[in-house]
Amino acid sequence: MIHVVLCDDHAVLRRGIRDTLVESPDIRVTGEAGSYQELREVLRSAQCDVLLLDLQLPGRSGLEVLATLRDTHPHIKVLIVSMYPEDQYALRAIKAGAQGYANKAGDPLQLITAVHTVMQGRRYLTPEVAQLLADSLAQPTAELPHEALSERELQTLIKIASGRRLSDIAEELMLSPKTVSVYRARVLEKLKLSNNAELTVYAIRNQLV
């Protein structure tokens, strides 16, 4: 039996994923969490072989959670399940230690295949992610400015470019407005930009939104 824990802040999406996974007789969903704090509590008691982890969590991003789990629960295999397109986050997730990356917009039944794949000790890569990985190895190119951003800085860039106000971003990420302002300032400095309009143009040109 493969024991799976779901971590996504949208209860409806968790239910959809759970309903999909239970169609496989050898998969059992043993716990659910909507944040990192809830996940910590769940992992204290629930058996977990594979964690399906969303990237966008309140208070702490999925990649930050992934980095922590590598130290606290190294035996757990992590499969990132995200709404973000593969070209935005997949390589970051794989390089950070995830065993696979699946897009929420894809075929739900592929999640069953993904869980079986990572449980067998192999990486689960969609054709899109495999191509991105192959391209990055075969044709190393100069790093784009936004690729040097931290996870929080990249999230801030994407949310600003999507039209979010700093107060909205602070609420979504469970951070103070002052902290989000600091991230915005760092993004502007690293990308050598001056204002939100330029941030938006940059994000669009680089297909981040």
CYANA upper distance limits for C-alpha pairs under 8 A (distance plus 0.5 A):
  1 MET  CA     26 ASP  CA      5.31
  1 MET  CA     27 ILE  CA      6.33
  1 MET  CA     28 ARG  CA      7.43
  2 ILE  CA     26 ASP  CA      6.50
  2 ILE  CA     27 ILE  CA      5.27
  2 ILE  CA     28 ARG  CA      6.60
  2 ILE  CA     48 CYS  CA      8.48
  2 ILE  CA     49 ASP  CA      6.79
  2 ILE  CA     50 VAL  CA      8.02
  2 ILE  CA    119 MET  CA      8.23
  3 HIS  CA     27 ILE  CA      6.68
  3 HIS  CA     28 ARG  CA      5.62
  3 HIS  CA     29 VAL  CA      6.45
  3 HIS  CA     30 THR  CA      6.55
  3 HIS  CA     47 GLN  CA      6.53
  3 HIS  CA     48 CYS  CA      5.47
  3 HIS  CA     49 ASP  CA      5.68
  3 HIS  CA     50 VAL  CA      7.00
  4 VAL  CA     27 ILE  CA      7.55
  4 VAL  CA     28 ARG  CA      6.54
  4 VAL  CA     29 VAL  CA      5.20
  4 VAL  CA     30 THR  CA      6.32
  4 VAL  CA     31 GLY  CA      7.68
  4 VAL  CA     47 GLN  CA      8.18
  4 VAL  CA     48 CYS  CA      5.86
  4 VAL  CA     49 ASP  CA      6.47
  4 VAL  CA     50 VAL  CA      5.42
  4 VAL  CA     51 LEU  CA      6.25
  4 VAL  CA     52 LEU  CA      7.82
  5 VAL  CA     29 VAL  CA      6.27
  5 VAL  CA     30 THR  CA      6.21
  5 VAL  CA     31 GLY  CA      5.28
  5 VAL  CA     32 GLU  CA      6.15
  5 VAL  CA     33 ALA  CA      8.40
  5 VAL  CA     48 CYS  CA      6.48
  5 VAL  CA     50 VAL  CA      7.05
  5 VAL  CA     51 LEU  CA      5.44
  5 VAL  CA     52 LEU  CA      6.80
  6 LEU  CA     14 ARG  CA      7.20
  6 LEU  CA     18 ARG  CA      8.42
  6 LEU  CA     29 VAL  CA      8.00
  6 LEU  CA     31 GLY  CA      6.91
  6 LEU  CA     32 GLU  CA      5.22
  6 LEU  CA     33 ALA  CA      6.74
  6 LEU  CA     51 LEU  CA      6.50
  6 LEU  CA     52 LEU  CA      5.46
  6 LEU  CA     53 LEU  CA      6.89
  7 CYS  CA     14 ARG  CA      8.16
  7 CYS  CA     32 GLU  CA      6.33
  7 CYS  CA     33 ALA  CA      5.16
  7 CYS  CA     34 GLY  CA      6.08
  7 CYS  CA     35 SER  CA      7.30
  7 CYS  CA     36 TYR  CA      8.44
  7 CYS  CA     39 LEU  CA      7.25
  7 CYS  CA     51 LEU  CA      7.84
  7 CYS  CA     52 LEU  CA      6.61
  7 CYS  CA     53 LEU  CA      5.46
  7 CYS  CA     54 ASP  CA      6.68
  8 ASP  CA     13 LEU  CA      8.00
  8 ASP  CA     14 ARG  CA      6.83
  8 ASP  CA     32 GLU  CA      8.46
  8 ASP  CA     33 ALA  CA      6.90
  8 ASP  CA     34 GLY  CA      5.43
  8 ASP  CA     35 SER  CA      7.45
  8 ASP  CA     53 LEU  CA      6.91
  8 ASP  CA     54 ASP  CA      5.67
  8 ASP  CA     56 GLN  CA      8.37
  8 ASP  CA     57 LEU  CA      7.34
  9 ASP  CA     33 ALA  CA      7.71
  9 ASP  CA     34 GLY  CA      4.40
  9 ASP  CA     35 SER  CA      6.61
  9 ASP  CA     54 ASP  CA      8.40
  9 ASP  CA     56 GLN  CA      8.42
  9 ASP  CA     57 LEU  CA      6.57
  9 ASP  CA     58 PRO  CA      7.85
 10 HIS  CA     14 ARG  CA      6.87
 10 HIS  CA     34 GLY  CA      7.37
 11 ALA  CA     15 ARG  CA      6.68
 11 ALA  CA     34 GLY  CA      7.89
 12 VAL  CA     16 GLY  CA      6.86
 13 LEU  CA     17 ILE  CA      6.72
 14 ARG  CA     18 ARG  CA      6.51
 14 ARG  CA     32 GLU  CA      8.15
 15 ARG  CA     19 ASP  CA      6.54
 16 GLY  CA     20 THR  CA      6.76
 17 ILE  CA     21 LEU  CA      6.69
 17 ILE  CA    108 PRO  CA      7.82
 18 ARG  CA     22 VAL  CA      6.69
 18 ARG  CA     29 VAL  CA      7.19
 19 ASP  CA     23 GLU  CA      7.46
 20 THR  CA     24 SER  CA      8.49
 20 THR  CA    108 PRO  CA      7.14
 20 THR  CA    109 LEU  CA      7.01
 20 THR  CA    111 LEU  CA      8.33
 20 THR  CA    112 ILE  CA      8.11
 21 LEU  CA     27 ILE  CA      6.99
 21 LEU  CA     28 ARG  CA      8.13
 21 LEU  CA     29 VAL  CA      8.15
 21 LEU  CA    109 LEU  CA      8.29
 21 LEU  CA    111 LEU  CA      7.67
 21 LEU  CA    112 ILE  CA      6.36
 22 VAL  CA     27 ILE  CA      6.63
 22 VAL  CA     28 ARG  CA      6.92
 22 VAL  CA     29 VAL  CA      7.86
 24 SER  CA    112 ILE  CA      7.52
 30 THR  CA     46 ALA  CA      6.40
 30 THR  CA     47 GLN  CA      6.98
 30 THR  CA     48 CYS  CA      7.67
 31 GLY  CA     42 VAL  CA      6.70
 31 GLY  CA     46 ALA  CA      6.72
 32 GLU  CA     39 LEU  CA      7.85
 32 GLU  CA     42 VAL  CA      7.62
 33 ALA  CA     38 GLU  CA      5.64
 33 ALA  CA     39 LEU  CA      5.55
 33 ALA  CA     42 VAL  CA      7.54
 34 GLY  CA     38 GLU  CA      6.81
 34 GLY  CA     39 LEU  CA      7.79
 34 GLY  CA     57 LEU  CA      7.88
 35 SER  CA     39 LEU  CA      6.63
 35 SER  CA     57 LEU  CA      6.30
 35 SER  CA     58 PRO  CA      6.55
 35 SER  CA     59 GLY  CA      8.15
 35 SER  CA     60 ARG  CA      8.27
 36 TYR  CA     40 ARG  CA      6.69
 36 TYR  CA     57 LEU  CA      7.89
 36 TYR  CA     58 PRO  CA      8.41
 36 TYR  CA     59 GLY  CA      8.32
 36 TYR  CA     60 ARG  CA      7.19
 36 TYR  CA     65 VAL  CA      7.37
 37 GLN  CA     41 GLU  CA      7.15
 38 GLU  CA     42 VAL  CA      6.73
 39 LEU  CA     43 LEU  CA      6.58
 40 ARG  CA     44 ARG  CA      6.99
 41 GLU  CA     45 SER  CA      7.87
 42 VAL  CA     46 ALA  CA      6.24
 43 LEU  CA     47 GLN  CA      7.62
 43 LEU  CA     48 CYS  CA      7.70
 48 CYS  CA     76 ILE  CA      7.08
 49 ASP  CA     75 HIS  CA      7.89
 49 ASP  CA     76 ILE  CA      5.72
 49 ASP  CA     77 LYS  CA      6.74
 49 ASP  CA    119 MET  CA      7.90
 50 VAL  CA     76 ILE  CA      6.14
 50 VAL  CA     77 LYS  CA      5.23
 50 VAL  CA     78 VAL  CA      6.27
 50 VAL  CA     79 LEU  CA      7.61
 50 VAL  CA    115 VAL  CA      7.47
 50 VAL  CA    118 VAL  CA      8.28
 50 VAL  CA    119 MET  CA      7.54
 51 LEU  CA     76 ILE  CA      7.24
 51 LEU  CA     77 LYS  CA      6.68
 51 LEU  CA     78 VAL  CA      5.34
 51 LEU  CA     79 LEU  CA      6.56
 52 LEU  CA     78 VAL  CA      6.62
 52 LEU  CA     79 LEU  CA      5.42
 52 LEU  CA     80 ILE  CA      6.33
 52 LEU  CA     81 VAL  CA      6.73
 53 LEU  CA     62 GLY  CA      7.10
 53 LEU  CA     78 VAL  CA      7.33
 53 LEU  CA     79 LEU  CA      6.64
 53 LEU  CA     80 ILE  CA      5.37
 53 LEU  CA     81 VAL  CA      6.29
 53 LEU  CA     82 SER  CA      8.37
 54 ASP  CA     62 GLY  CA      6.35
 54 ASP  CA     80 ILE  CA      6.38
 54 ASP  CA     81 VAL  CA      5.73
 54 ASP  CA     82 SER  CA      5.83
 55 LEU  CA     61 SER  CA      6.25
 55 LEU  CA     62 GLY  CA      4.39
 55 LEU  CA     63 LEU  CA      6.89
 55 LEU  CA     80 ILE  CA      7.48
 55 LEU  CA     81 VAL  CA      7.86
 55 LEU  CA     82 SER  CA      6.43
 56 GLN  CA     60 ARG  CA      8.37
 56 GLN  CA     61 SER  CA      5.92
 56 GLN  CA     62 GLY  CA      6.42
 56 GLN  CA     82 SER  CA      8.37
 57 LEU  CA     61 SER  CA      5.72
 57 LEU  CA     62 GLY  CA      6.77
 57 LEU  CA    173 LEU  CA      7.65
 58 PRO  CA    172 GLU  CA      6.61
 58 PRO  CA    173 LEU  CA      5.24
 58 PRO  CA    174 MET  CA      6.11
 59 GLY  CA    172 GLU  CA      8.32
 59 GLY  CA    173 LEU  CA      5.29
 59 GLY  CA    174 MET  CA      4.97
 59 GLY  CA    175 LEU  CA      6.93
 60 ARG  CA     64 GLU  CA      6.90
 60 ARG  CA     65 VAL  CA      7.33
 60 ARG  CA    173 LEU  CA      7.54
 61 SER  CA     65 VAL  CA      6.82
 61 SER  CA    151 GLU  CA      7.88
 61 SER  CA    152 ARG  CA      7.86
 62 GLY  CA     66 LEU  CA      6.53
 63 LEU  CA     67 ALA  CA      6.74
 63 LEU  CA     93 ALA  CA      7.12
 63 LEU  CA     96 ALA  CA      7.63
 63 LEU  CA    151 GLU  CA      7.62
 64 GLU  CA     68 THR  CA      6.91
 64 GLU  CA    151 GLU  CA      8.21
 65 VAL  CA     69 LEU  CA      6.64
 66 LEU  CA     70 ARG  CA      6.87
 66 LEU  CA     78 VAL  CA      8.04
 66 LEU  CA     96 ALA  CA      7.78
 66 LEU  CA     97 GLY  CA      7.78
 66 LEU  CA     98 ALA  CA      7.75
 67 ALA  CA     71 ASP  CA      7.66
 67 ALA  CA     96 ALA  CA      7.29
 67 ALA  CA     97 GLY  CA      8.07
 68 THR  CA     72 THR  CA      6.78
 69 LEU  CA     73 HIS  CA      5.48
 69 LEU  CA     74 PRO  CA      6.82
 69 LEU  CA     76 ILE  CA      8.34
 70 ARG  CA     74 PRO  CA      5.17
 70 ARG  CA     97 GLY  CA      8.06
 77 LYS  CA     98 ALA  CA      7.78
 77 LYS  CA     99 GLN  CA      6.72
 77 LYS  CA    118 VAL  CA      7.21
 77 LYS  CA    119 MET  CA      7.66
 78 VAL  CA     97 GLY  CA      8.48
 78 VAL  CA     98 ALA  CA      5.68
 78 VAL  CA     99 GLN  CA      6.06
 78 VAL  CA    100 GLY  CA      7.52
 79 LEU  CA     98 ALA  CA      6.49
 79 LEU  CA     99 GLN  CA      6.15
 79 LEU  CA    100 GLY  CA      5.28
 79 LEU  CA    101 TYR  CA      6.30
 79 LEU  CA    102 ALA  CA      7.93
 79 LEU  CA    114 ALA  CA      8.25
 79 LEU  CA    115 VAL  CA      8.07
 79 LEU  CA    118 VAL  CA      8.16
 80 ILE  CA     93 ALA  CA      7.86
 80 ILE  CA     98 ALA  CA      7.25
 80 ILE  CA     99 GLN  CA      8.47
 80 ILE  CA    100 GLY  CA      6.60
 80 ILE  CA    101 TYR  CA      5.18
 80 ILE  CA    102 ALA  CA      6.65
 81 VAL  CA    101 TYR  CA      6.48
 81 VAL  CA    102 ALA  CA      5.33
 81 VAL  CA    103 ASN  CA      6.16
 81 VAL  CA    104 LYS  CA      6.59
 82 SER  CA    101 TYR  CA      8.15
 82 SER  CA    102 ALA  CA      6.99
 82 SER  CA    103 ASN  CA      5.63
 82 SER  CA    104 LYS  CA      6.02
 83 MET  CA    103 ASN  CA      6.20
 83 MET  CA    104 LYS  CA      5.71
 83 MET  CA    105 ALA  CA      7.23
 84 TYR  CA     88 GLN  CA      7.07
 84 TYR  CA     89 TYR  CA      7.32
 84 TYR  CA    103 ASN  CA      7.45
 85 PRO  CA     89 TYR  CA      7.56
 85 PRO  CA     90 ALA  CA      8.30
 85 PRO  CA    103 ASN  CA      7.36
 86 GLU  CA     90 ALA  CA      5.33
 86 GLU  CA     91 LEU  CA      8.22
 86 GLU  CA    101 TYR  CA      8.34
 86 GLU  CA    103 ASN  CA      7.70
 86 GLU  CA    128 GLU  CA      7.35
 86 GLU  CA    129 VAL  CA      6.64
 87 ASP  CA     91 LEU  CA      7.95
 87 ASP  CA    129 VAL  CA      8.06
 87 ASP  CA    132 LEU  CA      7.63
 88 GLN  CA    208 LEU  CA      7.03
 89 TYR  CA     93 ALA  CA      6.61
 90 ALA  CA     94 ILE  CA      6.71
 90 ALA  CA    101 TYR  CA      6.52
 90 ALA  CA    129 VAL  CA      7.03
 91 LEU  CA     95 LYS  CA      6.47
 91 LEU  CA    129 VAL  CA      7.94
 91 LEU  CA    132 LEU  CA      8.01
 91 LEU  CA    133 LEU  CA      7.38
 92 ARG  CA     96 ALA  CA      6.52
 93 ALA  CA     97 GLY  CA      7.00
 93 ALA  CA     98 ALA  CA      6.05
 93 ALA  CA    100 GLY  CA      8.48
 93 ALA  CA    101 TYR  CA      7.85
 94 ILE  CA     98 ALA  CA      5.29
 94 ILE  CA     99 GLN  CA      7.03
 94 ILE  CA    100 GLY  CA      7.12
 94 ILE  CA    101 TYR  CA      7.97
 99 GLN  CA    118 VAL  CA      6.57
 99 GLN  CA    122 ARG  CA      7.77
 99 GLN  CA    123 ARG  CA      5.37
 99 GLN  CA    124 TYR  CA      6.91
100 GLY  CA    114 ALA  CA      7.90
100 GLY  CA    118 VAL  CA      7.59
100 GLY  CA    123 ARG  CA      5.85
100 GLY  CA    124 TYR  CA      4.90
100 GLY  CA    125 LEU  CA      6.33
101 TYR  CA    124 TYR  CA      7.17
101 TYR  CA    125 LEU  CA      6.81
101 TYR  CA    126 THR  CA      7.94
101 TYR  CA    129 VAL  CA      8.23
102 ALA  CA    106 GLY  CA      7.92
102 ALA  CA    111 LEU  CA      7.92
102 ALA  CA    114 ALA  CA      8.37
102 ALA  CA    125 LEU  CA      8.13
102 ALA  CA    126 THR  CA      7.48
104 LYS  CA    108 PRO  CA      7.98
106 GLY  CA    110 GLN  CA      8.08
107 ASP  CA    111 LEU  CA      8.25
108 PRO  CA    112 ILE  CA      8.42
109 LEU  CA    113 THR  CA      7.62
110 GLN  CA    114 ALA  CA      6.56
111 LEU  CA    115 VAL  CA      6.60
112 ILE  CA    116 HIS  CA      6.84
113 THR  CA    117 THR  CA      6.54
114 ALA  CA    118 VAL  CA      6.78
114 ALA  CA    124 TYR  CA      6.07
115 VAL  CA    119 MET  CA      6.55
116 HIS  CA    120 GLN  CA      6.79
117 THR  CA    121 GLY  CA      7.40
117 THR  CA    122 ARG  CA      6.15
117 THR  CA    123 ARG  CA      7.10
117 THR  CA    124 TYR  CA      6.43
118 VAL  CA    122 ARG  CA      5.49
118 VAL  CA    123 ARG  CA      5.99
118 VAL  CA    124 TYR  CA      6.63
125 LEU  CA    129 VAL  CA      6.07
125 LEU  CA    130 ALA  CA      6.10
126 THR  CA    130 ALA  CA      6.59
127 PRO  CA    131 GLN  CA      6.60
128 GLU  CA    132 LEU  CA      6.79
129 VAL  CA    133 LEU  CA      6.59
130 ALA  CA    134 ALA  CA      6.58
131 GLN  CA    135 ASP  CA      6.53
132 LEU  CA    136 SER  CA      6.65
133 LEU  CA    137 LEU  CA      6.84
134 ALA  CA    138 ALA  CA      6.44
135 ASP  CA    139 GLN  CA      6.05
135 ASP  CA    140 PRO  CA      8.06
136 SER  CA    140 PRO  CA      5.91
136 SER  CA    141 THR  CA      8.11
143 GLU  CA    147 GLU  CA      6.80
143 GLU  CA    148 ALA  CA      7.99
144 LEU  CA    148 ALA  CA      7.86
145 PRO  CA    149 LEU  CA      7.98
145 PRO  CA    190 LYS  CA      7.59
145 PRO  CA    191 LEU  CA      6.37
146 HIS  CA    154 LEU  CA      7.55
146 HIS  CA    190 LYS  CA      8.43
146 HIS  CA    191 LEU  CA      7.35
149 LEU  CA    153 GLU  CA      6.13
149 LEU  CA    154 LEU  CA      6.25
149 LEU  CA    187 VAL  CA      7.70
149 LEU  CA    190 LYS  CA      8.14
150 SER  CA    154 LEU  CA      6.61
151 GLU  CA    155 GLN  CA      6.72
152 ARG  CA    156 THR  CA      6.62
152 ARG  CA    183 TYR  CA      7.71
153 GLU  CA    157 LEU  CA      6.70
153 GLU  CA    183 TYR  CA      5.94
153 GLU  CA    184 ARG  CA      7.53
153 GLU  CA    186 ARG  CA      7.85
153 GLU  CA    187 VAL  CA      6.60
154 LEU  CA    158 ILE  CA      6.73
154 LEU  CA    187 VAL  CA      8.32
155 GLN  CA    159 LYS  CA      6.61
156 THR  CA    160 ILE  CA      6.55
156 THR  CA    169 ILE  CA      7.80
156 THR  CA    180 VAL  CA      7.78
156 THR  CA    183 TYR  CA      7.27
156 THR  CA    184 ARG  CA      7.03
157 LEU  CA    161 ALA  CA      6.60
157 LEU  CA    184 ARG  CA      7.66
157 LEU  CA    187 VAL  CA      7.44
157 LEU  CA    199 LEU  CA      7.40
157 LEU  CA    203 ALA  CA      7.99
158 ILE  CA    162 SER  CA      6.59
158 ILE  CA    203 ALA  CA      7.40
158 ILE  CA    208 LEU  CA      7.00
158 ILE  CA    209 VAL  CA      6.97
159 LYS  CA    163 GLY  CA      7.04
159 LYS  CA    164 ARG  CA      6.01
159 LYS  CA    169 ILE  CA      7.39
160 ILE  CA    164 ARG  CA      5.57
160 ILE  CA    165 ARG  CA      7.18
160 ILE  CA    166 LEU  CA      8.01
160 ILE  CA    169 ILE  CA      8.50
160 ILE  CA    196 ASN  CA      7.42
160 ILE  CA    199 LEU  CA      8.07
160 ILE  CA    200 THR  CA      7.61
161 ALA  CA    196 ASN  CA      7.80
161 ALA  CA    197 ALA  CA      8.45
161 ALA  CA    199 LEU  CA      6.79
161 ALA  CA    200 THR  CA      4.72
161 ALA  CA    201 VAL  CA      8.30
161 ALA  CA    203 ALA  CA      6.85
161 ALA  CA    204 ILE  CA      8.38
161 ALA  CA    209 VAL  CA      7.54
162 SER  CA    200 THR  CA      8.05
162 SER  CA    209 VAL  CA      7.18
164 ARG  CA    168 ASP  CA      6.55
164 ARG  CA    169 ILE  CA      6.83
165 ARG  CA    169 ILE  CA      6.76
166 LEU  CA    170 ALA  CA      6.58
166 LEU  CA    177 PRO  CA      6.82
166 LEU  CA    180 VAL  CA      7.07
166 LEU  CA    181 SER  CA      7.58
167 SER  CA    171 GLU  CA      6.78
167 SER  CA    177 PRO  CA      6.21
168 ASP  CA    172 GLU  CA      6.68
169 ILE  CA    173 LEU  CA      6.58
169 ILE  CA    177 PRO  CA      8.42
169 ILE  CA    180 VAL  CA      7.77
170 ALA  CA    174 MET  CA      6.14
170 ALA  CA    175 LEU  CA      5.25
170 ALA  CA    176 SER  CA      6.02
170 ALA  CA    177 PRO  CA      5.73
170 ALA  CA    179 THR  CA      8.38
170 ALA  CA    180 VAL  CA      6.58
171 GLU  CA    175 LEU  CA      6.95
171 GLU  CA    176 SER  CA      8.18
175 LEU  CA    179 THR  CA      6.90
175 LEU  CA    180 VAL  CA      7.37
176 SER  CA    180 VAL  CA      7.01
177 PRO  CA    181 SER  CA      6.63
178 LYS  CA    182 VAL  CA      6.85
179 THR  CA    183 TYR  CA      6.94
180 VAL  CA    184 ARG  CA      6.68
181 SER  CA    185 ALA  CA      6.67
182 VAL  CA    186 ARG  CA      6.76
183 TYR  CA    187 VAL  CA      6.69
184 ARG  CA    188 LEU  CA      6.73
185 ALA  CA    189 GLU  CA      6.68
186 ARG  CA    190 LYS  CA      6.55
187 VAL  CA    191 LEU  CA      6.47
188 LEU  CA    192 LYS  CA      6.16
188 LEU  CA    193 LEU  CA      5.33
188 LEU  CA    194 SER  CA      6.62
188 LEU  CA    195 ASN  CA      7.66
188 LEU  CA    199 LEU  CA      7.96
189 GLU  CA    193 LEU  CA      7.01
193 LEU  CA    198 GLU  CA      6.66
193 LEU  CA    199 LEU  CA      7.27
194 SER  CA    198 GLU  CA      7.09
194 SER  CA    199 LEU  CA      8.46
195 ASN  CA    199 LEU  CA      6.90
196 ASN  CA    200 THR  CA      6.64
197 ALA  CA    201 VAL  CA      6.84
198 GLU  CA    202 TYR  CA      6.60
199 LEU  CA    203 ALA  CA      6.67
200 THR  CA    204 ILE  CA      6.70
201 VAL  CA    205 ARG  CA      6.63
202 TYR  CA    206 ASN  CA      6.70
203 ALA  CA    207 GLN  CA      6.50
203 ALA  CA    208 LEU  CA      5.43
203 ALA  CA    209 VAL  CA      6.57
204 ILE  CA    208 LEU  CA      6.51
204 ILE  CA    209 VAL  CA      6.25
